[in-house]
Amino acid sequence: MAQIADRLDASIAHSVPIPARPPNVSIVLDKRLLCSEEHIAHVWTAHVHSASPNATYPTTMVTNFHDPVYFGDTELFDPFTLRDIFVSRETQAYQRLQSLYGTKVPHFYGHFVAPLPSQHNRTVNVILLEYIHGRDI
């Protein structure tokens, strides 16, 4: 398995250019819900720090980061291709389930690409979802 430093370098090389305009939403991570070195998705609660004037977001959301740096077995699969597949399928699933938002499925607030300034502005994919209060099942 490739070392994390090698995967980090590869992730920096695969960074997506971000337009020089204000972000749609700025969030502050709060509580980690799911994360490990062997998962491509990292799930956190987050609080909205600021948002564009025409956007409406709840104060607390769930952020689902898809980060190929933390995907295991990179010799068997290209983690960047897997990230793209996972993100596109999850985004499509939430879009197709729109009629169930708030009843059976959490509200989907969008898919974003976010730079990580502390990591040479490498980018990660973020899916924002409704936070539902309650206990894990």
PyMOL CGO cylinders between C-alpha atoms (Angstrom):
from pymol import cmd
from pymol.cgo import CYLINDER

trace = [
    CYLINDER, 0.00, 0.00, 0.00, 1.30, 3.48, -0.85, 0.3, 1, 1, 1, 1, 1, 1,
    CYLINDER, 1.30, 3.48, -0.85, 2.38, 5.62, 2.07, 0.3, 1, 1, 1, 1, 1, 1,
    CYLINDER, 2.38, 5.62, 2.07, 0.17, 8.53, 3.12, 0.3, 1, 1, 1, 1, 1, 1,
    CYLINDER, 0.17, 8.53, 3.12, 2.88, 11.03, 2.09, 0.3, 1, 1, 1, 1, 1, 1,
    CYLINDER, 2.88, 11.03, 2.09, 2.89, 9.57, -1.44, 0.3, 1, 1, 1, 1, 1, 1,
    CYLINDER, 2.89, 9.57, -1.44, -0.90, 9.73, -1.61, 0.3, 1, 1, 1, 1, 1, 1,
    CYLINDER, -0.90, 9.73, -1.61, -0.83, 13.32, -0.32, 0.3, 1, 1, 1, 1, 1, 1,
    CYLINDER, -0.83, 13.32, -0.32, 1.64, 14.30, -3.06, 0.3, 1, 1, 1, 1, 1, 1,
    CYLINDER, 1.64, 14.30, -3.06, -0.58, 12.60, -5.66, 0.3, 1, 1, 1, 1, 1, 1,
    CYLINDER, -0.58, 12.60, -5.66, -3.62, 14.42, -4.28, 0.3, 1, 1, 1, 1, 1, 1,
    CYLINDER, -3.62, 14.42, -4.28, -1.84, 17.78, -4.56, 0.3, 1, 1, 1, 1, 1, 1,
    CYLINDER, -1.84, 17.78, -4.56, -0.99, 16.95, -8.17, 0.3, 1, 1, 1, 1, 1, 1,
    CYLINDER, -0.99, 16.95, -8.17, -4.68, 16.10, -8.85, 0.3, 1, 1, 1, 1, 1, 1,
    CYLINDER, -4.68, 16.10, -8.85, -6.02, 19.33, -7.29, 0.3, 1, 1, 1, 1, 1, 1,
    CYLINDER, -6.02, 19.33, -7.29, -8.92, 20.97, -9.09, 0.3, 1, 1, 1, 1, 1, 1,
    CYLINDER, -8.92, 20.97, -9.09, -8.47, 24.68, -9.93, 0.3, 1, 1, 1, 1, 1, 1,
    CYLINDER, -8.47, 24.68, -9.93, -10.84, 26.77, -7.83, 0.3, 1, 1, 1, 1, 1, 1,
    CYLINDER, -10.84, 26.77, -7.83, -12.36, 29.94, -9.37, 0.3, 1, 1, 1, 1, 1, 1,
    CYLINDER, -12.36, 29.94, -9.37, -11.26, 33.21, -7.76, 0.3, 1, 1, 1, 1, 1, 1,
    CYLINDER, -11.26, 33.21, -7.76, -14.72, 34.12, -6.51, 0.3, 1, 1, 1, 1, 1, 1,
    CYLINDER, -14.72, 34.12, -6.51, -16.19, 34.01, -3.01, 0.3, 1, 1, 1, 1, 1, 1,
    CYLINDER, -16.19, 34.01, -3.01, -17.21, 30.51, -1.89, 0.3, 1, 1, 1, 1, 1, 1,
    CYLINDER, -17.21, 30.51, -1.89, -20.88, 29.53, -1.89, 0.3, 1, 1, 1, 1, 1, 1,
    CYLINDER, -20.88, 29.53, -1.89, -20.56, 28.47, 1.72, 0.3, 1, 1, 1, 1, 1, 1,
    CYLINDER, -20.56, 28.47, 1.72, -17.85, 28.44, 4.36, 0.3, 1, 1, 1, 1, 1, 1,
    CYLINDER, -17.85, 28.44, 4.36, -18.07, 25.83, 7.11, 0.3, 1, 1, 1, 1, 1, 1,
    CYLINDER, -18.07, 25.83, 7.11, -16.30, 25.02, 10.35, 0.3, 1, 1, 1, 1, 1, 1,
    CYLINDER, -16.30, 25.02, 10.35, -15.96, 21.33, 11.21, 0.3, 1, 1, 1, 1, 1, 1,
    CYLINDER, -15.96, 21.33, 11.21, -17.35, 20.35, 14.58, 0.3, 1, 1, 1, 1, 1, 1,
    CYLINDER, -17.35, 20.35, 14.58, -17.64, 16.64, 15.44, 0.3, 1, 1, 1, 1, 1, 1,
    CYLINDER, -17.64, 16.64, 15.44, -16.17, 13.69, 13.58, 0.3, 1, 1, 1, 1, 1, 1,
    CYLINDER, -16.17, 13.69, 13.58, -18.81, 11.05, 12.93, 0.3, 1, 1, 1, 1, 1, 1,
    CYLINDER, -18.81, 11.05, 12.93, -16.92, 8.59, 10.71, 0.3, 1, 1, 1, 1, 1, 1,
    CYLINDER, -16.92, 8.59, 10.71, -13.27, 8.58, 9.75, 0.3, 1, 1, 1, 1, 1, 1,
    CYLINDER, -13.27, 8.58, 9.75, -10.38, 6.17, 9.38, 0.3, 1, 1, 1, 1, 1, 1,
    CYLINDER, -10.38, 6.17, 9.38, -7.34, 5.62, 7.24, 0.3, 1, 1, 1, 1, 1, 1,
    CYLINDER, -7.34, 5.62, 7.24, -9.19, 2.93, 5.30, 0.3, 1, 1, 1, 1, 1, 1,
    CYLINDER, -9.19, 2.93, 5.30, -12.23, 4.98, 4.23, 0.3, 1, 1, 1, 1, 1, 1,
    CYLINDER, -12.23, 4.98, 4.23, -12.45, 7.37, 1.32, 0.3, 1, 1, 1, 1, 1, 1,
    CYLINDER, -12.45, 7.37, 1.32, -15.37, 9.20, 2.98, 0.3, 1, 1, 1, 1, 1, 1,
    CYLINDER, -15.37, 9.20, 2.98, -14.95, 11.17, 6.20, 0.3, 1, 1, 1, 1, 1, 1,
    CYLINDER, -14.95, 11.17, 6.20, -18.15, 12.37, 7.84, 0.3, 1, 1, 1, 1, 1, 1,
    CYLINDER, -18.15, 12.37, 7.84, -18.34, 15.35, 10.21, 0.3, 1, 1, 1, 1, 1, 1,
    CYLINDER, -18.34, 15.35, 10.21, -20.92, 17.71, 11.56, 0.3, 1, 1, 1, 1, 1, 1,
    CYLINDER, -20.92, 17.71, 11.56, -20.21, 21.29, 10.59, 0.3, 1, 1, 1, 1, 1, 1,
    CYLINDER, -20.21, 21.29, 10.59, -21.50, 24.77, 11.31, 0.3, 1, 1, 1, 1, 1, 1,
    CYLINDER, -21.50, 24.77, 11.31, -22.05, 27.33, 8.59, 0.3, 1, 1, 1, 1, 1, 1,
    CYLINDER, -22.05, 27.33, 8.59, -19.53, 30.13, 9.02, 0.3, 1, 1, 1, 1, 1, 1,
    CYLINDER, -19.53, 30.13, 9.02, -20.77, 32.22, 6.08, 0.3, 1, 1, 1, 1, 1, 1,
    CYLINDER, -20.77, 32.22, 6.08, -22.80, 31.71, 2.94, 0.3, 1, 1, 1, 1, 1, 1,
    CYLINDER, -22.80, 31.71, 2.94, -23.54, 33.61, -0.25, 0.3, 1, 1, 1, 1, 1, 1,
    CYLINDER, -23.54, 33.61, -0.25, -26.57, 35.92, 0.05, 0.3, 1, 1, 1, 1, 1, 1,
    CYLINDER, -26.57, 35.92, 0.05, -28.74, 33.85, -2.29, 0.3, 1, 1, 1, 1, 1, 1,
    CYLINDER, -28.74, 33.85, -2.29, -28.03, 30.54, -0.50, 0.3, 1, 1, 1, 1, 1, 1,
    CYLINDER, -28.03, 30.54, -0.50, -30.00, 29.13, 2.41, 0.3, 1, 1, 1, 1, 1, 1,
    CYLINDER, -30.00, 29.13, 2.41, -28.31, 26.59, 4.65, 0.3, 1, 1, 1, 1, 1, 1,
    CYLINDER, -28.31, 26.59, 4.65, -29.19, 25.33, 8.11, 0.3, 1, 1, 1, 1, 1, 1,
    CYLINDER, -29.19, 25.33, 8.11, -26.79, 26.29, 10.89, 0.3, 1, 1, 1, 1, 1, 1,
    CYLINDER, -26.79, 26.29, 10.89, -25.61, 22.67, 11.36, 0.3, 1, 1, 1, 1, 1, 1,
    CYLINDER, -25.61, 22.67, 11.36, -25.04, 20.21, 8.53, 0.3, 1, 1, 1, 1, 1, 1,
    CYLINDER, -25.04, 20.21, 8.53, -23.33, 16.90, 7.85, 0.3, 1, 1, 1, 1, 1, 1,
    CYLINDER, -23.33, 16.90, 7.85, -20.25, 17.09, 5.65, 0.3, 1, 1, 1, 1, 1, 1,
    CYLINDER, -20.25, 17.09, 5.65, -19.17, 14.03, 3.73, 0.3, 1, 1, 1, 1, 1, 1,
    CYLINDER, -19.17, 14.03, 3.73, -15.58, 14.48, 2.54, 0.3, 1, 1, 1, 1, 1, 1,
    CYLINDER, -15.58, 14.48, 2.54, -14.32, 12.18, -0.21, 0.3, 1, 1, 1, 1, 1, 1,
    CYLINDER, -14.32, 12.18, -0.21, -10.56, 12.17, 0.15, 0.3, 1, 1, 1, 1, 1, 1,
    CYLINDER, -10.56, 12.17, 0.15, -8.48, 9.73, -1.92, 0.3, 1, 1, 1, 1, 1, 1,
    CYLINDER, -8.48, 9.73, -1.92, -5.50, 10.20, 0.41, 0.3, 1, 1, 1, 1, 1, 1,
    CYLINDER, -5.50, 10.20, 0.41, -7.20, 7.95, 2.95, 0.3, 1, 1, 1, 1, 1, 1,
    CYLINDER, -7.20, 7.95, 2.95, -8.34, 5.22, 0.61, 0.3, 1, 1, 1, 1, 1, 1,
    CYLINDER, -8.34, 5.22, 0.61, -6.60, 1.88, 1.16, 0.3, 1, 1, 1, 1, 1, 1,
    CYLINDER, -6.60, 1.88, 1.16, -5.25, -0.59, -1.42, 0.3, 1, 1, 1, 1, 1, 1,
    CYLINDER, -5.25, -0.59, -1.42, -4.12, 2.01, -3.94, 0.3, 1, 1, 1, 1, 1, 1,
    CYLINDER, -4.12, 2.01, -3.94, -2.16, -0.69, -5.79, 0.3, 1, 1, 1, 1, 1, 1,
    CYLINDER, -2.16, -0.69, -5.79, -5.42, -2.37, -6.79, 0.3, 1, 1, 1, 1, 1, 1,
    CYLINDER, -5.42, -2.37, -6.79, -7.50, 0.70, -7.64, 0.3, 1, 1, 1, 1, 1, 1,
    CYLINDER, -7.50, 0.70, -7.64, -6.88, 4.30, -8.69, 0.3, 1, 1, 1, 1, 1, 1,
    CYLINDER, -6.88, 4.30, -8.69, -8.18, 6.26, -5.67, 0.3, 1, 1, 1, 1, 1, 1,
    CYLINDER, -8.18, 6.26, -5.67, -8.97, 9.33, -7.78, 0.3, 1, 1, 1, 1, 1, 1,
    CYLINDER, -8.97, 9.33, -7.78, -11.16, 7.34, -10.16, 0.3, 1, 1, 1, 1, 1, 1,
    CYLINDER, -11.16, 7.34, -10.16, -12.91, 5.71, -7.20, 0.3, 1, 1, 1, 1, 1, 1,
    CYLINDER, -12.91, 5.71, -7.20, -13.47, 9.12, -5.60, 0.3, 1, 1, 1, 1, 1, 1,
    CYLINDER, -13.47, 9.12, -5.60, -15.05, 10.40, -8.81, 0.3, 1, 1, 1, 1, 1, 1,
    CYLINDER, -15.05, 10.40, -8.81, -17.31, 7.34, -9.04, 0.3, 1, 1, 1, 1, 1, 1,
    CYLINDER, -17.31, 7.34, -9.04, -18.37, 7.54, -5.37, 0.3, 1, 1, 1, 1, 1, 1,
    CYLINDER, -18.37, 7.54, -5.37, -19.07, 11.28, -5.50, 0.3, 1, 1, 1, 1, 1, 1,
    CYLINDER, -19.07, 11.28, -5.50, -20.99, 11.17, -8.78, 0.3, 1, 1, 1, 1, 1, 1,
    CYLINDER, -20.99, 11.17, -8.78, -23.13, 8.21, -7.70, 0.3, 1, 1, 1, 1, 1, 1,
    CYLINDER, -23.13, 8.21, -7.70, -23.90, 9.63, -4.28, 0.3, 1, 1, 1, 1, 1, 1,
    CYLINDER, -23.90, 9.63, -4.28, -24.77, 13.01, -5.79, 0.3, 1, 1, 1, 1, 1, 1,
    CYLINDER, -24.77, 13.01, -5.79, -27.02, 11.40, -8.42, 0.3, 1, 1, 1, 1, 1, 1,
    CYLINDER, -27.02, 11.40, -8.42, -28.74, 9.26, -5.77, 0.3, 1, 1, 1, 1, 1, 1,
    CYLINDER, -28.74, 9.26, -5.77, -29.60, 12.29, -3.63, 0.3, 1, 1, 1, 1, 1, 1,
    CYLINDER, -29.60, 12.29, -3.63, -30.82, 14.23, -6.68, 0.3, 1, 1, 1, 1, 1, 1,
    CYLINDER, -30.82, 14.23, -6.68, -33.09, 11.34, -7.70, 0.3, 1, 1, 1, 1, 1, 1,
    CYLINDER, -33.09, 11.34, -7.70, -34.47, 11.04, -4.16, 0.3, 1, 1, 1, 1, 1, 1,
    CYLINDER, -34.47, 11.04, -4.16, -35.37, 14.73, -3.94, 0.3, 1, 1, 1, 1, 1, 1,
    CYLINDER, -35.37, 14.73, -3.94, -39.08, 13.98, -3.41, 0.3, 1, 1, 1, 1, 1, 1,
    CYLINDER, -39.08, 13.98, -3.41, -38.15, 12.18, -0.18, 0.3, 1, 1, 1, 1, 1, 1,
    CYLINDER, -38.15, 12.18, -0.18, -36.03, 14.98, 1.34, 0.3, 1, 1, 1, 1, 1, 1,
    CYLINDER, -36.03, 14.98, 1.34, -36.96, 15.62, 4.93, 0.3, 1, 1, 1, 1, 1, 1,
    CYLINDER, -36.96, 15.62, 4.93, -39.09, 12.49, 5.27, 0.3, 1, 1, 1, 1, 1, 1,
    CYLINDER, -39.09, 12.49, 5.27, -37.05, 9.42, 4.33, 0.3, 1, 1, 1, 1, 1, 1,
    CYLINDER, -37.05, 9.42, 4.33, -33.82, 11.02, 3.11, 0.3, 1, 1, 1, 1, 1, 1,
    CYLINDER, -33.82, 11.02, 3.11, -31.86, 13.97, 4.52, 0.3, 1, 1, 1, 1, 1, 1,
    CYLINDER, -31.86, 13.97, 4.52, -31.89, 17.18, 2.49, 0.3, 1, 1, 1, 1, 1, 1,
    CYLINDER, -31.89, 17.18, 2.49, -29.03, 17.35, 0.01, 0.3, 1, 1, 1, 1, 1, 1,
    CYLINDER, -29.03, 17.35, 0.01, -27.42, 20.82, -0.12, 0.3, 1, 1, 1, 1, 1, 1,
    CYLINDER, -27.42, 20.82, -0.12, -24.94, 20.12, -2.87, 0.3, 1, 1, 1, 1, 1, 1,
    CYLINDER, -24.94, 20.12, -2.87, -21.58, 18.83, -3.97, 0.3, 1, 1, 1, 1, 1, 1,
    CYLINDER, -21.58, 18.83, -3.97, -18.61, 21.17, -3.64, 0.3, 1, 1, 1, 1, 1, 1,
    CYLINDER, -18.61, 21.17, -3.64, -14.87, 21.09, -4.26, 0.3, 1, 1, 1, 1, 1, 1,
    CYLINDER, -14.87, 21.09, -4.26, -12.96, 22.65, -1.38, 0.3, 1, 1, 1, 1, 1, 1,
    CYLINDER, -12.96, 22.65, -1.38, -9.31, 23.67, -1.12, 0.3, 1, 1, 1, 1, 1, 1,
    CYLINDER, -9.31, 23.67, -1.12, -7.31, 22.77, 1.99, 0.3, 1, 1, 1, 1, 1, 1,
    CYLINDER, -7.31, 22.77, 1.99, -5.01, 25.79, 2.51, 0.3, 1, 1, 1, 1, 1, 1,
    CYLINDER, -5.01, 25.79, 2.51, -2.95, 24.00, 5.16, 0.3, 1, 1, 1, 1, 1, 1,
    CYLINDER, -2.95, 24.00, 5.16, -2.17, 21.23, 2.64, 0.3, 1, 1, 1, 1, 1, 1,
    CYLINDER, -2.17, 21.23, 2.64, -0.89, 23.22, -0.37, 0.3, 1, 1, 1, 1, 1, 1,
    CYLINDER, -0.89, 23.22, -0.37, -4.49, 23.94, -1.46, 0.3, 1, 1, 1, 1, 1, 1,
    CYLINDER, -4.49, 23.94, -1.46, -5.10, 20.35, -2.49, 0.3, 1, 1, 1, 1, 1, 1,
    CYLINDER, -5.10, 20.35, -2.49, -8.79, 19.86, -3.08, 0.3, 1, 1, 1, 1, 1, 1,
    CYLINDER, -8.79, 19.86, -3.08, -11.32, 17.46, -1.62, 0.3, 1, 1, 1, 1, 1, 1,
    CYLINDER, -11.32, 17.46, -1.62, -14.89, 16.76, -2.66, 0.3, 1, 1, 1, 1, 1, 1,
    CYLINDER, -14.89, 16.76, -2.66, -17.55, 17.64, -0.10, 0.3, 1, 1, 1, 1, 1, 1,
    CYLINDER, -17.55, 17.64, -0.10, -21.21, 16.66, -0.03, 0.3, 1, 1, 1, 1, 1, 1,
    CYLINDER, -21.21, 16.66, -0.03, -23.40, 18.72, 2.33, 0.3, 1, 1, 1, 1, 1, 1,
    CYLINDER, -23.40, 18.72, 2.33, -26.42, 17.05, 3.90, 0.3, 1, 1, 1, 1, 1, 1,
    CYLINDER, -26.42, 17.05, 3.90, -29.08, 17.81, 6.48, 0.3, 1, 1, 1, 1, 1, 1,
    CYLINDER, -29.08, 17.81, 6.48, -28.08, 16.98, 10.05, 0.3, 1, 1, 1, 1, 1, 1,
    CYLINDER, -28.08, 16.98, 10.05, -30.73, 14.85, 11.74, 0.3, 1, 1, 1, 1, 1, 1,
    CYLINDER, -30.73, 14.85, 11.74, -30.68, 14.92, 15.53, 0.3, 1, 1, 1, 1, 1, 1,
    CYLINDER, -30.68, 14.92, 15.53, -30.89, 11.54, 17.17, 0.3, 1, 1, 1, 1, 1, 1,
    CYLINDER, -30.89, 11.54, 17.17, -28.96, 8.42, 18.04, 0.3, 1, 1, 1, 1, 1, 1,
    CYLINDER, -28.96, 8.42, 18.04, -27.01, 6.26, 15.63, 0.3, 1, 1, 1, 1, 1, 1,
    CYLINDER, -27.01, 6.26, 15.63, -28.67, 2.99, 14.75, 0.3, 1, 1, 1, 1, 1, 1,
]
cmd.load_cgo(trace, "trace")
